[in-house]
Amino acid sequence: MVTGPTAVAQLASTPDQGRIIVEQTERDALDRPVLTPPRAEDFLTGDGDLLLLEKFDLFYLRTDSELIATSNATLSDDANADLYLVQEFVGGWRTVLDEKVAVYAETGFNVRLYVDNDELNSTVAFFRTGASTRVGPNDDFIIGGDVAIDLIRDDFFNDDINDQVTLDAYVAKPIILEGGAVTFTPRGTGLVVFGDVSDFNKIEGIVGSDFAYRFFGEDVPEAIRDRLLIVASVDGFGRYYFDFFEEFTGETRFDFGVRGGTGLRYFFNDRIAARTEVSLTYQTSTVDALDYFEAAASAGVWLEYRF
């Protein structure tokens, strides 16, 4: 069993910073916008001012299951391969205000269970809310932000419940290429995390890009047409911890790293999707024990009910 700051390097945290960008990149690429209802002008009848509006479901329930194999469960220089499950249940609300500002609020919990490193097991109850909008001369930039409040029960902390708050802001520039087949989205994110366990309070910056390729056209088999995506991402990141166990390490913690991944997304329909991914991450830190390399592979499925 790993002890000290290395073991808790992966304290559970629910927010996926800028996750709206990822959803829009993947689902807009398939002409399945997840957050943007139809614009009224798309339903003009031509008969004076008569409009036909499409129903838009405001509420949703979602379950997301993912099985992950990692070469380095503790994300440290003491690499320890493991297999773990992440299971999340979410209920929420989303809409678009004034046909431009996407907003959402959701609550739920997730469970993380490791086969070997059970000291990393955790359960997190959370509340998240956020908003995003398109700006620029042609509405070609996305800006937004999220707030997440977590209540974390972590096995390493003897089942104590600790709270954690994450604030993030992001900007992205979706670029459509090859007649709509390719969506390329450079992005940048900044975030701050603070909570009961002050050793994990930090600020972080991420610069990267998402890529999605869809199969479409009459010559593509119906089984994958507008259903299958090839996705990839690359990120560079930097973190500063305000006081990461400095009484033990004798160092102020700064992390710098890169990560990249590629995979497949398959949408059975608008409410059921499966995914698989492989990724590589390299980090260097002023705390030597937290220099690490990780290779990971995952497979997952999510189901969503809207009403």
C-alpha positions as a printed NumPy array, in Angstrom:
array([[  0.   ,   0.   ,   0.   ],
       [  1.308,   3.426,  -0.96 ],
       [  1.27 ,   6.004,   1.827],
       [  1.658,   9.748,   2.232],
       [  1.024,  12.303,  -0.513],
       [  1.629,   9.791,  -3.308],
       [ -1.369,   7.659,  -2.364],
       [ -3.755,  10.603,  -2.389],
       [ -2.423,  12.126,  -5.599],
       [ -5.668,  11.051,  -7.25 ],
       [ -8.223,  12.438,  -4.816],
       [-11.648,  11.942,  -6.355],
       [-13.063,  14.924,  -8.2  ],
       [-16.134,  15.033, -10.407],
       [-15.831,  18.074, -12.705],
       [-14.826,  17.525, -16.324],
       [-13.57 ,  20.998, -17.144],
       [-15.011,  22.33 , -20.363],
       [-17.053,  19.153, -20.81 ],
       [-19.66 ,  21.089, -22.815],
       [-16.973,  21.615, -25.458],
       [-16.401,  17.876, -25.744],
       [-20.123,  17.15 , -25.974],
       [-20.606,  19.781, -28.642],
       [-17.553,  18.652, -30.617],
       [-18.67 ,  15.04 , -30.678],
       [-22.416,  15.486, -31.074],
       [-22.392,  18.511, -33.386],
       [-20.098,  16.458, -35.611],
       [-22.996,  14.032, -35.951],
       [-25.608,  16.77 , -36.333],
       [-26.961,  15.783, -32.913],
       [-26.629,  18.953, -30.831],
       [-27.01 ,  18.078, -27.184],
       [-27.517,  21.569, -25.779],
       [-28.944,  23.683, -28.59 ],
       [-32.666,  23.418, -29.407],
       [-33.902,  24.227, -32.919],
       [-33.901,  27.868, -33.83 ],
       [-37.382,  29.254, -34.48 ],
       [-36.57 ,  30.38 , -38.011],
       [-35.958,  26.753, -38.989],
       [-39.681,  26.148, -38.595],
       [-41.168,  29.114, -40.439],
       [-44.153,  27.927, -42.451],
       [-44.248,  30.8  , -44.916],
       [-47.798,  31.643, -43.835],
       [-47.316,  35.075, -42.291],
       [-45.908,  34.822, -38.803],
       [-47.024,  31.236, -38.137],
       [-44.261,  29.171, -36.518],
       [-44.042,  25.453, -35.822],
       [-41.825,  24.833, -32.799],
       [-40.233,  21.496, -31.962],
       [-40.565,  20.177, -28.422],
       [-37.306,  20.378, -26.445],
       [-36.837,  18.175, -23.379],
       [-35.527,  20.211, -20.455],
       [-34.794,  17.408, -17.975],
       [-32.628,  14.32 , -18.154],
       [-31.489,  11.284, -16.212],
       [-28.18 ,   9.724, -17.192],
       [-26.065,   6.76 , -16.189],
       [-22.449,   6.47 , -17.293],
       [-20.328,   3.347, -16.78 ],
       [-16.636,   3.078, -17.634],
       [-14.059,   0.324, -17.079],
       [-10.451,   1.542, -17.138],
       [ -7.169,  -0.376, -17.237],
       [ -4.208,   1.754, -16.136],
       [ -0.48 ,   1.188, -15.914],
       [ -0.223,   3.625, -12.993],
       [ -3.194,   3.784, -10.62 ],
       [ -1.495,   6.079,  -8.081],
       [ -0.185,   8.507, -10.736],
       [  3.263,   8.497,  -9.18 ],
       [  6.805,   7.259,  -9.818],
       [  5.796,   4.024,  -8.039],
       [  3.806,   2.699, -11.006],
       [  1.143,   0.211,  -9.995],
       [ -1.084,  -1.274, -12.696],
       [ -4.751,  -1.753, -11.879],
       [ -8.258,  -2.105, -13.232],
       [-11.072,   0.088, -11.93 ],
       [-14.71 ,   0.93 , -12.526],
       [-16.242,   4.41 , -12.572],
       [-20.027,   4.492, -12.286],
       [-21.973,   7.754, -12.371],
       [-25.665,   8.587, -12.007],
       [-26.886,  12.098, -12.872],
       [-30.15 ,  13.994, -12.977],
       [-30.324,  17.475, -14.412],
       [-31.88 ,  20.297, -16.39 ],
       [-30.64 ,  22.208, -19.422],
       [-31.948,  24.757, -21.85 ],
       [-30.892,  27.614, -24.106],
       [-31.758,  31.197, -23.217],
       [-32.468,  33.711, -25.953],
       [-31.412,  31.072, -28.524],
       [-27.773,  31.628, -27.566],
       [-26.814,  30.922, -23.939],
       [-26.757,  27.218, -22.993],
       [-27.245,  26.641, -19.257],
       [-27.457,  23.497, -17.163],
       [-27.648,  22.301, -13.561],
       [-27.293,  18.718, -12.41 ],
       [-26.733,  16.601,  -9.35 ],
       [-25.777,  12.994,  -8.763],
       [-23.034,  10.758,  -7.489],
       [-20.226,   8.596,  -8.771],
       [-18.374,   5.599,  -7.395],
       [-14.798,   4.603,  -8.193],
       [-13.759,   1.035,  -7.333],
       [-10.258,  -0.412,  -7.807],
       [ -9.408,  -4.102,  -8.014],
       [ -6.049,  -3.879,  -6.174],
       [ -5.551,  -0.322,  -4.891],
       [ -8.656,  -0.218,  -2.749],
       [ -7.276,   2.726,  -0.743],
       [ -8.148,   4.796,  -3.822],
       [-11.835,   3.815,  -3.768],
       [-14.155,   6.783,  -3.439],
       [-17.775,   7.894,  -3.559],
       [-18.638,  11.449,  -4.577],
       [-21.96 ,  13.279,  -4.358],
       [-21.958,  16.415,  -6.493],
       [-23.809,  19.431,  -7.782],
       [-22.717,  21.12 , -11.014],
       [-23.958,  24.127, -12.889],
       [-22.636,  26.133, -15.802],
       [-23.288,  28.165, -18.899],
       [-21.764,  28.676, -22.317],
       [-22.429,  30.855, -25.321],
       [-21.09 ,  31.555, -28.779],
       [-19.386,  34.891, -29.423],
       [-17.485,  36.58 , -32.217],
       [-18.449,  38.075, -35.574],
       [-19.845,  34.746, -36.761],
       [-20.557,  33.172, -33.375],
       [-17.517,  30.997, -34.009],
       [-16.06 ,  30.991, -30.46 ],
       [-17.492,  29.207, -27.417],
       [-16.914,  30.712, -23.974],
       [-18.273,  29.327, -20.751],
       [-17.737,  28.285, -17.182],
       [-18.787,  25.716, -14.593],
       [-19.111,  25.46 , -10.821],
       [-18.932,  22.053,  -9.121],
       [-19.45 ,  21.239,  -5.456],
       [-18.324,  17.766,  -4.351],
       [-18.823,  15.803,  -1.147],
       [-16.124,  13.137,  -1.192],
       [-15.922,   9.964,   0.865],
       [-12.456,   8.575,   0.261],
       [-11.127,   5.296,   1.695],
       [ -7.682,   6.809,   2.258],
       [ -9.185,   9.391,   4.64 ],
       [-10.862,   6.703,   6.808],
       [-14.259,   7.284,   5.21 ],
       [-14.335,  10.94 ,   6.278],
       [-16.497,  13.171,   4.068],
       [-14.649,  16.177,   2.646],
       [-16.046,  18.971,   0.51 ],
       [-14.393,  20.409,  -2.574],
       [-15.345,  23.272,  -4.903],
       [-14.106,  23.7  ,  -8.47 ],
       [-14.539,  26.819, -10.595],
       [-13.527,  26.786, -14.249],
       [-13.718,  28.972, -17.34 ],
       [-12.943,  28.031, -20.913],
       [-12.799,  29.269, -24.485],
       [-12.872,  27.188, -27.663],
       [-12.969,  27.653, -31.443],
       [-14.759,  24.825, -33.293],
       [-13.519,  24.523, -36.869],
       [-15.478,  22.46 , -39.415],
       [-13.446,  20.937, -42.263],
       [-13.916,  18.557, -45.182],
       [-17.526,  19.469, -45.767],
       [-18.498,  18.658, -42.207],
       [-16.64 ,  15.37 , -41.849],
       [-14.001,  16.805, -39.505],
       [-14.513,  18.933, -36.401],
       [-11.34 ,  20.431, -34.913],
       [-11.652,  22.389, -31.652],
       [ -8.666,  24.215, -30.102],
       [ -9.462,  25.219, -26.502],
       [ -8.084,  26.637, -23.292],
       [ -9.29 ,  26.14 , -19.705],
       [ -8.422,  27.707, -16.377],
       [ -9.637,  26.381, -13.042],
       [ -9.249,  26.688,  -9.294],
       [ -9.954,  23.968,  -6.711],
       [-10.337,  24.436,  -2.957],
       [-11.843,  22.387,  -0.145],
       [-11.532,  20.745,   3.27 ],
       [ -8.296,  18.959,   2.406],
       [ -6.314,  22.145,   1.8  ],
       [ -3.275,  20.228,   0.535],
       [ -5.175,  19.715,  -2.729],
       [ -6.125,  23.376,  -3.269],
       [ -4.709,  24.384,  -6.631],
       [ -4.942,  26.434,  -9.784],
       [ -4.566,  24.783, -13.174],
       [ -4.316,  25.761, -16.818],
       [ -4.973,  23.468, -19.778],
       [ -4.383,  24.159, -23.469],
       [ -5.338,  21.561, -26.025],
       [ -7.533,  20.491, -28.873],
       [-10.262,  17.958, -29.645],
       [-10.709,  16.247, -32.991],
       [-13.675,  14.285, -34.345],
       [-14.163,  12.564, -37.702],
       [-17.607,  11.326, -38.7  ],
       [-18.646,   8.909, -41.405],
       [-21.459,  10.296, -43.52 ],
       [-22.75 ,  10.222, -47.083],
       [-24.831,   7.83 , -49.14 ],
       [-21.837,   5.577, -49.841],
       [-21.282,   4.897, -46.108],
       [-22.985,   1.792, -44.65 ],
       [-26.115,   2.716, -42.728],
       [-24.831,   0.977, -39.575],
       [-22.116,   3.617, -39.103],
       [-23.454,   6.565, -41.11 ],
       [-23.77 ,   9.559, -38.787],
       [-23.306,   7.211, -35.83 ],
       [-19.596,   6.452, -35.606],
       [-16.927,   8.982, -34.643],
       [-13.166,   8.682, -34.551],
       [-12.015,  11.064, -31.813],
       [ -8.675,  12.296, -30.539],
       [ -7.407,  14.919, -28.121],
       [ -4.116,  16.39 , -26.964],
       [ -3.48 ,  18.613, -23.935],
       [ -0.694,  20.42 , -22.189],
       [ -1.277,  21.315, -18.546],
       [  0.293,  23.098, -15.614],
       [ -0.752,  23.117, -11.935],
       [  0.258,  25.041,  -8.849],
       [ -0.674,  23.715,  -5.392],
       [ -0.893,  26.278,  -2.635],
       [  0.42 ,  23.909,   0.064],
       [  0.749,  20.256,  -0.951],
       [  2.046,  18.422,   2.151],
       [  5.042,  20.768,   2.222],
       [  5.852,  19.682,   5.781],
       [  6.62 ,  16.227,   4.32 ],
       [  7.974,  17.055,   0.87 ],
       [  9.895,  20.253,   1.625],
       [  8.856,  21.461,  -1.85 ],
       [  6.26 ,  23.772,  -3.368],
       [  4.394,  21.606,  -5.836],
       [  4.277,  22.548,  -9.523],
       [  3.188,  19.972, -12.117],
       [  3.635,  20.156, -15.866],
       [  2.591,  17.535, -18.371],
       [  1.095,  16.41 , -21.631],
       [ -1.555,  13.86 , -22.436],
       [ -3.102,  12.519, -25.592],
       [ -5.681,   9.962, -26.523],
       [ -7.713,   8.513, -29.338],
       [-10.776,   6.357, -29.551],
       [-14.186,   5.628, -30.998],
       [-17.692,   6.855, -30.142],
       [-20.764,   5.034, -31.4  ],
       [-24.227,   6.584, -31.034],
       [-26.919,   3.913, -31.218],
       [-29.338,   6.824, -31.065],
       [-29.538,  10.204, -29.321],
       [-29.826,   8.552, -25.92 ],
       [-27.462,   5.566, -25.954],
       [-23.771,   5.68 , -26.836],
       [-20.68 ,   3.525, -26.359],
       [-17.043,   4.547, -26.348],
       [-13.543,   3.139, -26.205],
       [-10.26 ,   4.991, -25.826],
       [ -6.521,   4.604, -25.31 ],
       [ -4.421,   7.407, -23.798],
       [ -0.908,   8.335, -22.673],
       [  0.011,  10.873, -19.979],
       [  3.411,  12.182, -18.883],
       [  3.889,  14.478, -15.895],
       [  6.917,  16.052, -14.293],
       [  6.632,  17.603, -10.834],
       [  8.754,  19.502,  -8.344],
       [  7.743,  16.694,  -5.948],
       [  9.891,  13.895,  -7.358],
       [  7.534,  11.124,  -6.231],
       [  4.846,  12.563,  -8.502],
       [  6.787,  12.326, -11.749],
       [  4.927,   9.683, -13.715],
       [  3.963,   8.081, -16.989],
       [  0.586,   6.411, -17.499],
       [ -0.873,   4.343, -20.3  ],
       [ -4.586,   3.627, -20.055],
       [ -7.343,   1.926, -22.016],
       [-11.057,   2.262, -21.339],
       [-14.475,   1.205, -22.537],
       [-17.786,   2.656, -21.466],
       [-21.447,   3.224, -22.201],
       [-23.919,   5.966, -21.267],
       [-27.686,   6.021, -21.385],
       [-29.834,   9.13 , -21.073],
       [-33.572,   9.574, -20.615],
       [-35.023,  13.011, -21.399],
       [-38.384,  14.432, -20.482]])
